[in-house]
Amino acid sequence: MTDERFRIGDRVRVLETCPGGNPRTPHYVRGRVGIVTARHGVIVNPLDHHQPYPPLYTVTFRVEDLGGPPGRDLVTADLHDEWLESV
């Protein structure tokens, strides 16, 4: 996992747009800040994609930071490296 930029506990921001990036990134997390809570490494899926996907991370967000009500609720999203920047 040496090619991964982020570690568990790192604060990251999801980019608003990512030309050529995975279009499955949910709109409600774009531009938001979360915490990396798991690292999944490079994903290889030769049946679906001719090259390995960039490293994948689970990022956890507070619901209130996504526009929801105040509280302790959390949302997680699995996001590829190309969508994330350090905060």
C-alpha positions in Angstrom: 0.0 0.0 0.0 2.9 2.3 -0.5 1.3 4.2 -3.3 -1.5 5.5 -1.1 -1.4 9.2 -0.2 -3.6 9.1 2.9 -3.5 7.3 6.2 -6.3 6.5 8.6 -7.2 9.6 10.6 -6.2 12.0 7.8 -8.7 14.9 7.1 -9.5 15.1 3.4 -11.8 17.2 1.2 -13.7 15.7 -1.7 -13.1 17.6 -4.9 -16.2 19.3 -6.5 -15.3 17.9 -9.9 -12.7 15.4 -11.2 -12.5 15.2 -15.0 -12.0 11.6 -15.8 -12.6 10.6 -12.2 -15.0 7.9 -11.1 -18.5 9.3 -11.7 -20.0 7.3 -8.9 -18.7 9.8 -6.3 -21.9 11.0 -4.5 -22.8 14.6 -5.1 -23.7 15.2 -1.5 -20.0 14.6 -0.4 -18.4 16.8 -3.1 -16.6 19.8 -1.5 -17.1 18.3 2.0 -14.4 17.4 4.6 -14.2 14.0 6.2 -11.8 11.6 7.9 -10.2 8.6 6.2 -11.3 5.6 8.3 -10.1 2.7 6.0 -7.6 2.1 3.2 -8.5 -0.5 0.6 -5.5 -0.1 -1.7 -5.5 -0.3 -5.5 -8.5 -2.1 -6.9 -8.0 -4.5 -9.9 -11.1 -5.4 -11.9 -10.0 -6.6 -15.4 -13.6 -7.5 -16.4 -14.8 -3.9 -15.8 -11.7 -1.7 -16.3 -8.6 -2.3 -18.3 -6.3 -0.6 -15.8 -6.3 -0.8 -12.0 -8.4 1.8 -10.2 -6.6 4.4 -8.1 -6.3 3.6 -4.4 -9.7 3.5 -2.6 -10.5 4.9 0.8 -13.5 4.9 3.2 -14.1 8.5 4.3 -16.4 9.2 7.2 -18.5 12.5 7.3 -20.6 13.9 10.1 -24.2 14.2 8.8 -24.4 17.8 10.0 -21.4 18.6 7.8 -23.4 17.3 4.8 -26.3 19.6 5.5 -28.2 17.3 7.9 -29.4 17.9 11.4 -27.0 18.4 14.3 -26.0 15.2 16.1 -23.6 12.3 16.2 -24.8 10.5 13.0 -22.1 9.6 10.5 -22.1 8.7 6.8 -19.3 6.8 5.0 -18.4 6.8 1.4 -15.8 4.8 -0.5 -13.8 7.3 -2.6 -10.9 6.9 -5.0 -7.7 8.8 -4.5 -8.2 11.1 -7.5 -11.3 12.7 -5.8 -9.4 13.6 -2.6 -7.1 16.4 -1.4 -5.5 16.9 2.0 -7.0 19.4 4.4 
